[in-house]
Amino acid sequence: MKPNCLSTKKHTLRFAVILSALVLAGCASTQSTTSSTSASSASSTVSTVSTSEKSGADETDSTGGAMNGTIGSVIEANLSFKNKDFYIDYSTEDTVKIDLSAPKEADGVKVSGSTVTITEAGTYVLSGTLTDGQLIIDTGDEDDVRLVLENASITCTTTAPIYAKNADKVIISLPENTESTVTDTVTGTDGNDELTAAIFAKCDLSVNGTGTLNVNANANDGITSEDKLKITGGVLNITSADDGLVGKDAVLIKDGTVHITASGNGIKSTKSEADKGYVYIGGGTVDITAEQDGIQAETSVLISAGEVNIIAGGANGEQKTGNAMFGGAQSTTTDETLSAKGIKAEAALDITGGTVTVDSADDSLHSNDSMTVLGGGITVKSGDDGLHADNTLTIEDGTIVVEESCEGLEAIDLTINGGTIDVTASDDGLNAAGSSVDGGFGTAGADTLTVNGGTLTVNASGDGLDSNGALTINGGTVYVSGPTGDGNGTFDCDGVFTINGGVVLGTGSSGMLKTPTTDSKQNTISVSCTGSAGNTVEVKGADGNTLVSAVAPKNFTNVMFSTPDITEGETYTVYVNGTEAASEICSGVVSGATGMGSFGGGPGNMGGQAPNGGMGGQMPNGNGGTPPQMPGNTSDT
């Protein structure tokens, strides 16, 4: 077994109420996530905004805490979007116009030098340039204030240019074909309170429209709400000395285009309460370049639609490579105190749709508890793990491509039920590790790696599939290109290794060869044969039909395969680039070259009774179909 790529990485679980949310287009669904180690679990039903919600009354958002460890309608209400969050044509409304170049007092407007204060609810249309001044919103607790920015420019060298001091909600509207700019210089104060953003709101804040807003936050954060920050439209270009968008209660993005360049985190939500501290993206385009985390949530992150592109921590230039146990390279990072993950959630990270692309110095997707992928497309390059959860990682559907990583997928309990997954890793491809009862060689931990369905393709320089506990393949299609050196294995586990179904093909080295136990329900054959990077490996039955084939991205000295159609007493032949390389008669559950066995069970090929062949499974690339290309380059390294 291997240690983690990062010698300083810790698998400490933080027991938090899990937001496990499923958002599907046009409907609401329910998804439950159960933590085997958490003191409590939670389920929730969340929904995207519907037409009726947009045109309905502007009710106050429901709030409250979790009851009996369950989050239900609370989160559903928090994820809804009200009519006032969306753009409304202001030409038909009663408005107050403010020329910032020469501001004058009016109903609801006070002017003192270069400070303009809005004191009443209403719609205010701002144009012109306010140089070294401030716009303050200070109204009643139940008042809504809408700021329509018509090519407005506000700069301030002493404090936050826009400060929502008191209101129920402030809405910033960006009309079509307009471009407005807000620029600060230093972090201001209001009494004992720091105004830590160029646009700082102590109340709920929404941004909508189709125009452009440029925020140059030279002091600290770009836009901050101490309650909820909602974006339903507009083009936001944010450059910040620290974080780009901050919503202490939540950040919710439904539409629009958001470009963030941040010296800190791109998007952050900070309150550690059951119904707060989360980030939701349900549409639009979000592009983030951050020196620290791209998206960081104190509780949960949910992405259900839209396009999310993240570069975090200077991308993956400081990638950790090699297996420390066998003399591999260690981390070259000099400062590991700053988090540089693509997306990080303390409780739960759920992706149900949309597209997510991440290039990160640390984990690309990370949860301190659970992660669930139910759909969408994910492409990541990581200097550490591609997808990492401290507790459970479950993949139900979607497309996942880990182009570069130290370890591709990692969790204590890692389950694949569906989807299409390609993993390239400099160490382990999939790794089930981190439980408190993990052991060394010969001692099985409580970790589990289970494949029940989907298509999984792995190119790993360390172990291909690795579990500190049990390794189980019940179905799906699994292609694994394992290590070229003998210090790792194509398949590795400290517990029981069983193959009960599916189509499995593994190529790799022979030194740490591990084969399934004889209590497996599907026959497996392992043969010694050599091949080079780029060779096509093809397995045929006695009738000459192809059972499984793939292109090996690295050199190999062993081929192991299992399909539902392998029958005891039949001969199976491995061809490398069309030339016969090895053949073996199926003599039991495990036939041919056997390896170390599983520490939690008996070694491979102990004479167990093989099941009758021909389970009716459909093999890929049968009868001469084009073999798939395993991921990664075709080099010998």
C-alpha positions as CSV (number, residue, x, y, z in Angstrom):
1,M,0.0,0.0,0.0
2,K,1.1,3.6,-0.5
3,P,1.1,6.7,1.7
4,N,-0.5,9.9,0.4
5,C,1.3,11.9,-2.2
6,L,1.4,14.9,0.2
7,S,3.2,13.7,3.3
8,T,1.5,16.5,5.2
9,K,-2.0,15.7,4.0
10,K,-4.4,14.7,6.8
11,H,-7.6,12.8,6.5
12,T,-9.4,14.5,9.4
13,L,-13.1,14.4,9.1
14,R,-15.2,17.3,10.1
15,F,-18.6,16.3,11.3
16,A,-21.0,18.7,9.6
17,V,-24.6,18.5,8.5
18,I,-24.4,17.5,4.8
19,L,-26.3,19.3,2.2
20,S,-26.9,16.7,-0.4
21,A,-28.9,18.4,-3.1
22,L,-30.1,17.3,-6.5
23,V,-31.2,19.9,-9.0
24,L,-32.6,18.8,-12.4
25,A,-33.8,21.1,-15.2
26,G,-37.4,21.9,-14.8
27,C,-38.1,19.7,-11.8
28,A,-37.1,19.0,-8.2
29,S,-35.7,15.8,-7.0
30,T,-34.4,14.4,-3.7
31,Q,-31.0,12.9,-3.0
32,S,-29.8,11.6,0.3
33,T,-26.2,11.2,1.4
34,T,-25.4,9.1,4.4
35,S,-22.1,9.4,6.2
36,S,-20.9,6.2,7.8
37,T,-18.8,8.2,10.2
38,S,-20.7,11.4,10.7
39,A,-22.7,12.0,13.8
40,S,-25.6,13.1,11.7
41,S,-26.8,13.0,8.1
42,A,-29.0,15.2,6.0
43,S,-31.1,15.2,2.9
44,S,-32.7,18.0,1.1
45,T,-34.9,18.9,-1.9
46,V,-33.9,21.9,-3.9
47,S,-35.3,23.4,-7.0
48,T,-34.3,25.9,-9.7
49,V,-36.4,29.0,-10.1
50,S,-39.6,28.4,-12.1
51,T,-41.6,30.9,-14.1
52,S,-44.2,31.1,-11.4
53,E,-41.6,31.9,-8.8
54,K,-40.2,34.7,-10.9
55,S,-43.6,36.3,-11.5
56,G,-45.0,35.7,-8.0
57,A,-44.9,37.8,-4.9
58,D,-41.6,38.8,-3.4
59,E,-41.8,36.9,-0.2
60,T,-39.1,37.0,2.4
61,D,-36.7,34.0,2.1
62,S,-37.4,31.3,4.6
63,T,-34.7,30.8,7.1
64,G,-34.0,28.6,10.0
65,G,-31.8,25.8,11.3
66,A,-31.8,22.1,10.8
67,M,-34.3,20.1,12.7
68,N,-33.4,16.6,13.9
69,G,-30.3,16.6,11.6
70,T,-32.5,17.0,8.5
71,I,-32.5,20.0,6.1
72,G,-35.6,20.0,4.0
73,S,-37.6,23.1,2.9
74,V,-35.1,25.4,4.5
75,I,-32.6,24.8,1.8
76,E,-35.2,24.7,-0.9
77,A,-36.4,28.2,0.1
78,N,-32.9,29.5,0.3
79,L,-32.1,28.3,-3.3
80,S,-35.2,29.9,-4.8
81,F,-34.9,33.2,-6.6
82,K,-37.6,35.9,-6.2
83,N,-38.9,38.3,-8.8
84,K,-36.8,41.2,-7.5
85,D,-33.6,39.2,-8.0
86,F,-34.1,39.4,-11.8
87,Y,-33.8,42.4,-14.2
88,I,-36.9,44.5,-14.5
89,D,-37.4,47.4,-17.0
90,Y,-37.0,50.5,-14.9
91,S,-38.3,52.9,-17.6
92,T,-41.8,52.3,-16.5
93,E,-41.1,52.8,-12.8
94,D,-40.9,55.9,-10.6
95,T,-37.1,56.5,-10.5
96,V,-34.7,59.0,-8.9
97,K,-31.9,60.0,-11.3
98,I,-28.5,60.8,-9.8
99,D,-25.7,62.4,-11.9
100,L,-22.6,61.3,-9.9
101,S,-20.5,64.0,-11.7
102,A,-22.6,66.7,-9.9
103,P,-24.9,65.0,-7.4
104,K,-27.8,66.9,-5.9
105,E,-30.2,66.2,-3.1
106,A,-33.6,64.8,-4.0
107,D,-36.3,62.7,-2.4
108,G,-34.4,59.8,-0.7
109,V,-31.0,61.3,-1.6
110,K,-28.7,63.3,0.7
111,V,-25.4,64.7,-0.5
112,S,-22.5,65.7,1.8
113,G,-19.4,66.7,-0.2
114,S,-18.4,63.6,-2.2
115,T,-20.7,61.3,-0.2
116,V,-24.1,60.4,-1.6
117,T,-26.5,58.7,0.7
118,I,-29.8,57.0,-0.3
119,T,-32.2,57.0,2.6
120,E,-35.5,55.6,1.2
121,A,-36.6,52.5,-0.7
122,G,-36.9,52.9,-4.4
123,T,-35.2,52.7,-7.8
124,Y,-32.2,55.0,-8.3
125,V,-30.6,55.5,-11.7
126,L,-26.9,56.5,-11.5
127,S,-24.8,57.9,-14.3
128,G,-21.6,60.0,-14.5
129,T,-18.4,59.9,-12.5
130,L,-17.9,60.2,-8.7
131,T,-14.2,60.7,-8.1
132,D,-12.9,59.9,-4.6
133,G,-16.4,59.6,-3.2
134,Q,-18.8,57.1,-1.7
135,L,-22.3,55.9,-2.3
136,I,-24.1,54.8,0.9
137,I,-27.4,53.0,1.2
138,D,-28.9,53.5,4.6
139,T,-32.7,52.8,4.7
140,G,-35.2,50.9,6.9
141,D,-34.8,47.3,7.7
142,E,-37.6,46.2,5.4
143,D,-36.7,48.5,2.4
144,D,-35.5,47.4,-1.0
145,V,-33.2,49.7,-3.0
146,R,-32.4,49.2,-6.6
147,L,-29.3,50.8,-8.1
148,V,-29.4,51.1,-11.9
149,L,-25.9,51.7,-13.1
150,E,-26.0,53.6,-16.5
151,N,-22.3,54.0,-17.4
152,A,-21.5,55.0,-13.8
153,S,-18.0,55.2,-12.4
154,I,-17.2,55.4,-8.6
155,T,-13.7,55.6,-7.2
156,C,-12.7,56.0,-3.6
157,T,-9.2,56.2,-2.0
158,T,-10.4,56.0,1.7
159,T,-13.2,53.4,2.0
160,A,-15.6,51.2,0.1
161,P,-17.0,53.1,-3.0
162,I,-20.5,51.4,-2.6
163,Y,-21.6,50.6,1.0
164,A,-25.0,49.2,1.7
165,K,-25.2,50.0,5.4
166,N,-28.8,49.1,6.1
167,A,-31.7,47.7,4.0
168,D,-33.6,44.5,3.4
169,K,-32.0,44.0,0.0
170,V,-30.0,46.0,-2.5
171,I,-30.3,45.2,-6.2
172,I,-27.7,46.3,-8.7
173,S,-29.1,46.4,-12.2
174,L,-26.9,46.6,-15.3
175,P,-28.9,47.8,-18.4
176,E,-28.0,46.5,-21.8
177,N,-25.1,48.2,-23.6
178,T,-23.8,49.9,-20.4
179,E,-20.5,49.6,-18.7
180,S,-19.9,50.8,-15.1
181,T,-16.8,50.7,-12.9
182,V,-16.1,50.6,-9.2
183,T,-12.6,51.1,-7.9
184,D,-11.2,51.2,-4.3
185,T,-7.7,51.8,-2.8
186,V,-7.8,50.9,0.9
187,T,-10.1,49.0,3.2
188,G,-12.5,51.4,4.9
189,T,-14.2,51.3,8.3
190,D,-17.6,52.2,9.7
191,G,-17.1,52.5,13.4
192,N,-15.6,49.1,14.5
193,D,-16.7,47.4,11.2
194,E,-14.3,46.9,8.3
195,L,-15.7,47.5,4.9
196,T,-13.7,44.7,3.3
197,A,-14.9,45.0,-0.3
198,A,-15.2,47.6,-3.1
199,I,-18.9,46.9,-3.0
200,F,-19.8,46.0,0.6
201,A,-23.4,45.1,1.8
202,K,-24.5,44.3,5.3
203,C,-27.8,43.0,3.7
204,D,-28.8,40.7,0.9
205,L,-27.3,41.8,-2.4
206,S,-28.4,40.9,-6.0
207,V,-26.8,41.7,-9.3
208,N,-28.8,41.4,-12.6
209,G,-29.2,42.7,-16.1
210,T,-27.1,42.4,-19.3
211,G,-24.7,45.3,-19.0
212,T,-21.1,45.2,-17.7
213,L,-19.7,46.0,-14.2
214,N,-16.0,46.3,-13.6
215,V,-14.8,46.0,-10.0
216,N,-11.2,46.9,-9.3
217,A,-10.7,45.9,-5.6
218,N,-7.2,47.0,-4.9
219,A,-7.6,46.8,-1.1
220,N,-9.4,43.5,-0.3
221,D,-12.5,41.7,-1.7
222,G,-14.4,42.6,-4.8
223,I,-18.1,42.2,-3.8
224,T,-19.2,41.2,-0.3
225,S,-22.6,40.6,1.2
226,E,-22.8,39.7,4.9
227,D,-26.1,37.9,4.0
228,K,-26.8,36.3,0.6
229,L,-25.2,37.4,-2.7
230,K,-27.2,36.5,-5.7
231,I,-26.2,36.9,-9.4
232,T,-28.9,36.4,-12.1
233,G,-27.3,38.4,-15.0
234,G,-24.8,40.8,-16.2
235,V,-21.1,40.7,-17.1
236,L,-19.0,41.0,-14.0
237,N,-15.2,41.6,-14.4
238,I,-13.7,41.5,-10.9
239,T,-10.0,41.9,-10.0
240,S,-9.3,41.7,-6.3
241,A,-6.4,41.9,-3.9
242,D,-8.1,39.1,-1.9
243,D,-11.4,37.3,-2.6
244,G,-13.6,38.0,-5.6
245,L,-17.1,37.3,-4.4
246,V,-18.1,36.8,-0.8
247,G,-21.6,35.9,0.5
248,K,-21.3,35.1,4.2
249,D,-24.7,33.3,4.2
250,A,-24.5,32.1,0.6
251,V,-23.4,32.9,-2.9
252,L,-26.0,31.9,-5.6
253,I,-25.4,32.3,-9.3
254,K,-28.3,31.6,-11.7
255,D,-27.1,33.4,-14.9
256,G,-24.7,36.0,-16.2
257,T,-21.0,35.9,-16.9
258,V,-18.6,36.3,-14.1
259,H,-14.8,36.8,-14.6
260,I,-12.7,36.8,-11.4
261,T,-9.0,37.3,-11.0
262,A,-8.3,37.0,-7.3
263,S,-5.1,37.1,-5.1
264,G,-7.1,35.1,-2.5
265,N,-10.2,32.9,-3.2
266,G,-12.4,33.3,-6.2
267,I,-15.8,32.8,-4.5
268,K,-16.3,32.2,-0.8
269,S,-19.1,31.7,1.7
270,T,-18.2,31.7,5.3
271,K,-21.0,31.0,7.8
272,S,-20.8,27.6,9.4
273,E,-24.5,27.1,10.0
274,A,-26.7,24.3,8.7
275,D,-28.6,26.5,6.2
276,K,-25.8,29.0,5.4
277,G,-22.3,29.1,4.2
278,Y,-22.9,27.4,0.8
279,V,-22.3,28.2,-2.8
280,Y,-24.8,27.3,-5.5
281,I,-24.2,27.7,-9.3
282,G,-27.3,26.9,-11.4
283,G,-26.4,28.6,-14.7
284,G,-24.3,31.2,-16.4
285,T,-20.6,31.2,-17.0
286,V,-18.1,31.6,-14.2
287,D,-14.3,32.0,-14.9
288,I,-12.0,32.1,-12.0
289,T,-8.2,32.6,-11.7
290,A,-7.3,32.6,-8.0
291,E,-4.0,32.2,-6.1
292,Q,-5.9,30.3,-3.4
293,D,-9.1,28.3,-3.7
294,G,-11.3,28.8,-6.7
295,I,-14.5,28.2,-4.8
296,Q,-14.6,27.8,-1.0
297,A,-17.7,27.0,1.1
298,E,-17.9,26.7,4.9
299,T,-20.7,24.1,4.4
300,S,-21.6,22.9,0.9
301,V,-21.2,23.5,-2.8
302,L,-23.9,22.5,-5.4
303,I,-23.4,22.9,-9.2
304,S,-26.5,22.0,-11.2
305,A,-26.0,23.9,-14.5
306,G,-23.8,26.5,-16.3
307,E,-20.1,26.6,-17.1
308,V,-17.4,26.8,-14.4
309,N,-13.8,27.3,-15.3
310,I,-11.2,27.5,-12.6
311,I,-7.4,28.0,-12.3
312,A,-6.3,27.8,-8.7
313,G,-2.9,28.3,-7.1
314,G,-1.0,28.9,-10.2
315,A,-2.4,25.7,-11.8
316,N,-0.7,22.3,-11.3
317,G,2.9,23.4,-11.9
318,E,3.9,22.1,-8.4
319,Q,2.5,18.7,-9.0
320,K,3.4,16.0,-6.4
321,T,4.7,12.9,-8.0
322,G,5.8,9.4,-7.1
323,N,5.2,7.0,-4.3
324,A,7.1,8.0,-1.2
325,M,7.1,4.4,0.2
326,F,9.1,3.3,-2.8
327,G,11.4,6.3,-3.1
328,G,9.2,8.5,-5.3
329,A,9.5,12.2,-5.5
330,Q,8.0,14.3,-2.7
331,S,6.1,17.6,-2.9
332,T,8.1,20.5,-4.2
333,T,5.7,23.0,-2.6
334,T,7.6,25.4,-0.3
335,D,4.5,26.9,1.3
336,E,1.7,24.4,2.1
337,T,-0.2,26.7,4.5
338,L,-2.3,28.2,1.8
339,S,-5.1,26.2,0.3
340,A,-5.0,26.1,-3.5
341,K,-7.9,23.8,-4.4
342,G,-10.3,24.2,-7.3
343,I,-13.5,23.8,-5.4
344,K,-13.5,23.1,-1.6
345,A,-16.5,22.3,0.6
346,E,-16.4,21.6,4.3
347,A,-19.6,19.4,4.3
348,A,-20.7,18.3,0.8
349,L,-19.8,18.9,-2.8
350,D,-22.5,17.8,-5.3
351,I,-22.4,18.2,-9.0
352,T,-25.6,17.3,-10.8
353,G,-25.1,19.1,-14.2
354,G,-23.3,21.8,-16.1
355,T,-19.6,21.7,-17.1
356,V,-16.7,22.1,-14.6
357,T,-13.1,22.6,-15.7
358,V,-10.4,23.0,-13.1
359,D,-6.6,23.4,-13.2
360,S,-5.3,23.5,-9.6
361,A,-2.1,23.2,-7.6
362,D,-3.9,21.2,-4.9
363,D,-7.0,19.0,-5.2
364,S,-9.2,20.0,-8.0
365,L,-12.5,19.0,-6.3
366,H,-12.4,18.5,-2.5
367,S,-14.9,17.9,0.3
368,N,-14.0,17.5,3.9
369,D,-16.9,15.0,4.1
370,S,-18.9,13.8,1.1
371,M,-18.9,14.3,-2.7
372,T,-21.5,13.1,-5.2
373,V,-21.5,13.4,-9.0
374,L,-24.9,12.8,-10.5
375,G,-24.3,14.3,-14.0
376,G,-22.6,17.0,-15.9
377,G,-19.1,17.1,-17.3
378,I,-16.0,17.5,-15.2
379,T,-12.4,17.9,-16.6
380,V,-9.5,18.5,-14.1
381,K,-5.8,18.8,-13.9
382,S,-4.4,18.6,-10.4
383,G,-1.2,18.9,-8.6
384,D,-2.6,16.5,-6.0
385,D,-5.9,14.6,-6.1
386,G,-8.3,15.1,-9.0
387,L,-11.5,14.4,-6.9
388,H,-11.0,13.9,-3.1
389,A,-13.5,13.4,-0.3
390,D,-12.5,12.8,3.3
391,N,-15.4,10.4,3.7
392,T,-17.5,9.3,0.8
393,L,-17.2,9.8,-3.0
394,T,-20.0,8.5,-5.1
395,I,-20.3,8.8,-8.9
396,E,-23.7,8.0,-10.3
397,D,-23.5,9.6,-13.8
398,G,-21.8,12.2,-15.9
399,T,-18.4,12.4,-17.6
400,I,-15.2,12.8,-15.6
401,V,-11.8,13.3,-17.1
402,V,-8.8,13.6,-14.8
403,E,-6.1,14.7,-17.2
404,E,-3.3,15.1,-14.7
405,S,-3.1,14.2,-11.0
406,C,-1.1,12.6,-8.3
407,E,-4.1,10.4,-7.4
408,G,-7.2,10.5,-9.5
409,L,-10.1,9.8,-7.2
410,E,-9.7,9.3,-3.4
411,A,-12.0,8.8,-0.5
412,I,-12.5,6.4,2.4
413,D,-15.5,4.9,0.6
414,L,-15.3,5.3,-3.1
415,T,-18.3,4.0,-5.2
416,I,-18.8,4.1,-8.9
417,N,-22.4,3.3,-10.0
418,G,-22.3,4.9,-13.5
419,G,-20.9,7.5,-15.7
420,T,-17.8,7.7,-18.0
421,I,-14.5,8.2,-16.1
422,D,-11.0,8.6,-17.5
423,V,-8.2,9.0,-15.0
424,T,-4.5,9.7,-15.5
425,A,-2.4,9.6,-12.3
426,S,1.3,9.8,-11.4
427,D,0.5,7.7,-8.3
428,D,-2.7,5.7,-7.7
429,G,-5.5,6.0,-10.1
430,L,-8.3,5.3,-7.6
431,N,-7.5,5.2,-3.9
432,A,-9.8,4.1,-1.0
433,A,-7.9,5.3,2.0
434,G,-8.1,7.5,5.1
435,S,-10.2,5.6,7.6
436,S,-9.1,5.6,11.2
437,V,-8.4,1.9,11.2
438,D,-6.2,1.9,8.1
439,G,-3.4,-0.6,8.4
440,G,-0.1,-1.3,6.7
441,F,0.8,-4.4,4.7
442,G,-1.4,-7.3,5.6
443,T,-3.9,-5.3,7.7
444,A,-7.1,-4.4,6.1
445,G,-8.7,-1.0,6.9
446,A,-12.4,-0.1,6.7
447,D,-12.0,1.6,3.4
448,T,-13.9,0.4,0.3
449,L,-13.5,0.8,-3.4
450,T,-16.6,-0.5,-5.3
451,V,-17.4,-0.4,-9.0
452,N,-21.0,-1.3,-9.8
453,G,-21.4,0.2,-13.3
454,G,-20.2,2.8,-15.7
455,T,-17.1,2.9,-17.8
456,L,-13.8,3.4,-16.0
457,T,-10.4,3.9,-17.7
458,V,-7.3,4.3,-15.6
459,N,-3.7,5.1,-16.5
460,A,-1.7,5.1,-13.2
461,S,2.0,5.0,-12.5
462,G,1.3,3.8,-9.0
463,D,-1.4,1.3,-8.2
464,G,-4.3,1.3,-10.7
465,L,-7.1,0.6,-8.3
466,D,-6.0,0.7,-4.7
467,S,-8.0,0.1,-1.5
468,N,-6.7,0.0,2.1
469,G,-9.8,-2.3,2.7
470,A,-11.9,-4.1,0.2
471,L,-11.8,-3.9,-3.6
472,T,-15.0,-5.0,-5.4
473,I,-16.0,-5.0,-9.0
474,N,-19.6,-5.9,-9.5
475,G,-20.3,-4.5,-13.0
476,G,-19.4,-1.9,-15.5
477,T,-16.4,-1.8,-17.9
478,V,-13.0,-1.3,-16.3
479,Y,-9.7,-0.7,-18.2
480,V,-6.6,-0.3,-16.0
481,S,-3.1,0.4,-17.2
482,G,-1.0,-0.1,-14.1
483,P,2.6,0.5,-13.2
484,T,5.7,-0.5,-15.2
485,G,7.8,-0.9,-12.0
486,D,7.3,-3.8,-9.5
487,G,6.7,-1.7,-6.5
488,N,3.0,-1.2,-7.3
489,G,0.3,-3.3,-8.8
490,T,-2.5,-2.9,-11.4
491,F,-4.9,-3.9,-8.6
492,D,-4.1,-3.6,-5.0
493,C,-6.0,-3.9,-1.7
494,D,-5.4,-4.9,2.0
495,G,-8.8,-6.5,2.2
496,V,-10.7,-8.9,0.0
497,F,-10.5,-8.4,-3.8
498,T,-13.5,-9.8,-5.7
499,I,-14.7,-9.6,-9.2
500,N,-18.4,-10.5,-9.4
501,G,-19.4,-9.0,-12.8
502,G,-18.5,-6.5,-15.5
503,V,-15.8,-6.4,-18.1
504,V,-12.3,-6.0,-16.7
505,L,-9.0,-5.6,-18.5
506,G,-5.7,-4.8,-16.7
507,T,-2.2,-4.4,-18.0
508,G,0.8,-3.7,-15.8
509,S,3.9,-5.1,-14.0
510,S,4.1,-8.5,-12.3
511,G,6.1,-7.8,-9.2
512,M,3.1,-6.8,-7.0
513,L,0.5,-8.8,-9.0
514,K,-2.7,-9.3,-7.1
515,T,-5.6,-11.5,-8.4
516,P,-9.1,-11.8,-7.0
517,T,-10.1,-14.3,-4.3
518,T,-11.8,-17.5,-5.2
519,D,-15.1,-16.4,-3.6
520,S,-15.5,-14.1,-6.6
521,K,-18.6,-14.8,-8.7
522,Q,-17.0,-14.3,-12.1
523,N,-14.0,-16.0,-13.6
524,T,-10.7,-14.2,-14.1
525,I,-7.6,-15.1,-16.1
526,S,-4.1,-13.7,-15.5
527,V,-1.3,-14.3,-18.0
528,S,2.4,-13.3,-18.2
529,C,3.1,-11.6,-21.5
530,T,5.0,-8.5,-22.5
531,G,4.0,-5.5,-24.6
532,S,5.0,-1.9,-25.2
533,A,3.4,1.5,-25.0
534,G,0.9,1.9,-27.8
535,N,0.3,-1.8,-28.3
536,T,-3.2,-3.1,-28.7
537,V,-4.1,-5.8,-26.3
538,E,-6.9,-8.1,-27.4
539,V,-8.5,-11.1,-25.7
540,K,-10.2,-13.8,-27.8
541,G,-12.2,-16.9,-27.0
542,A,-11.8,-20.3,-28.6
543,D,-14.3,-19.3,-31.3
544,G,-12.0,-16.4,-32.3
545,N,-14.4,-13.7,-31.1
546,T,-12.9,-10.7,-29.3
547,L,-14.0,-10.5,-25.7
548,V,-12.2,-7.2,-24.8
549,S,-9.5,-5.1,-26.2
550,A,-7.7,-1.8,-25.5
551,V,-4.6,0.2,-26.4
552,A,-2.0,0.1,-23.6
553,P,-0.4,3.5,-22.9
554,K,2.6,1.9,-21.1
555,N,4.8,-1.2,-21.2
556,F,3.5,-4.2,-19.4
557,T,4.4,-7.8,-18.4
558,N,1.1,-9.1,-17.2
559,V,-2.5,-9.0,-18.6
560,M,-5.5,-9.8,-16.4
561,F,-9.0,-10.0,-17.7
562,S,-12.5,-11.0,-16.6
563,T,-15.8,-11.0,-18.5
564,P,-19.2,-12.8,-17.9
565,D,-18.4,-15.1,-20.9
566,I,-15.3,-16.7,-19.5
567,T,-16.2,-20.4,-19.1
568,E,-14.4,-23.1,-17.2
569,G,-12.6,-25.5,-19.5
570,E,-12.4,-23.1,-22.4
571,T,-9.1,-21.6,-23.8
572,Y,-8.5,-17.9,-24.0
573,T,-5.8,-16.2,-26.0
574,V,-4.1,-12.8,-25.6
575,Y,-2.9,-11.0,-28.7
576,V,-0.5,-8.1,-28.7
577,N,-0.7,-6.1,-31.9
578,G,-2.3,-9.0,-33.6
579,T,0.3,-11.6,-32.5
580,E,-0.5,-14.3,-30.1
581,A,1.3,-13.6,-26.8
582,A,-0.2,-16.0,-24.3
583,S,-3.1,-18.4,-23.8
584,E,-4.7,-20.0,-20.8
585,I,-7.4,-22.6,-20.0
586,C,-10.0,-21.4,-17.5
587,S,-9.5,-23.9,-14.7
588,G,-11.4,-22.1,-11.9
589,V,-12.4,-18.7,-10.6
590,V,-8.8,-17.5,-11.0
591,S,-6.6,-19.1,-13.7
592,G,-3.0,-18.6,-14.8
593,A,-0.4,-16.4,-13.2
594,T,-1.5,-15.7,-9.7
595,G,-0.3,-12.9,-7.5
596,M,-0.1,-12.0,-3.8
597,G,-3.8,-12.7,-3.2
598,S,-5.8,-10.6,-0.8
599,F,-4.7,-10.2,2.8
600,G,-8.3,-10.4,3.9
601,G,-9.0,-13.6,2.0
602,G,-7.2,-16.4,0.3
603,P,-4.7,-16.0,-2.5
604,G,-5.8,-16.2,-6.1
605,N,-6.6,-19.5,-7.8
606,M,-7.1,-21.7,-4.8
607,G,-9.2,-24.1,-6.7
608,G,-12.6,-22.5,-6.1
609,Q,-15.5,-23.5,-8.3
610,A,-15.8,-21.2,-11.2
611,P,-19.3,-20.1,-12.2
612,N,-20.8,-21.3,-15.4
613,G,-19.8,-19.0,-18.2
614,G,-22.1,-17.0,-20.5
615,M,-23.9,-14.6,-18.3
616,G,-25.2,-12.7,-21.3
617,G,-23.1,-9.6,-20.7
618,Q,-22.4,-7.4,-23.7
619,M,-18.6,-7.2,-24.3
620,P,-17.1,-4.0,-25.8
621,N,-15.5,-4.1,-29.2
622,G,-16.7,-7.7,-29.9
623,N,-15.8,-9.3,-33.2
624,G,-13.2,-6.9,-34.4
625,G,-14.5,-3.6,-33.0
626,T,-12.1,-0.7,-32.6
627,P,-10.3,-0.9,-29.3
628,P,-10.4,2.1,-26.9
629,Q,-7.4,4.2,-26.2
630,M,-6.5,4.3,-22.5
631,P,-5.9,7.8,-21.3
632,G,-2.6,9.5,-21.1
633,N,0.4,9.6,-23.4
634,T,1.9,6.6,-25.0
635,S,5.3,7.1,-23.4
636,D,7.0,4.4,-21.4
637,T,7.1,6.4,-18.2
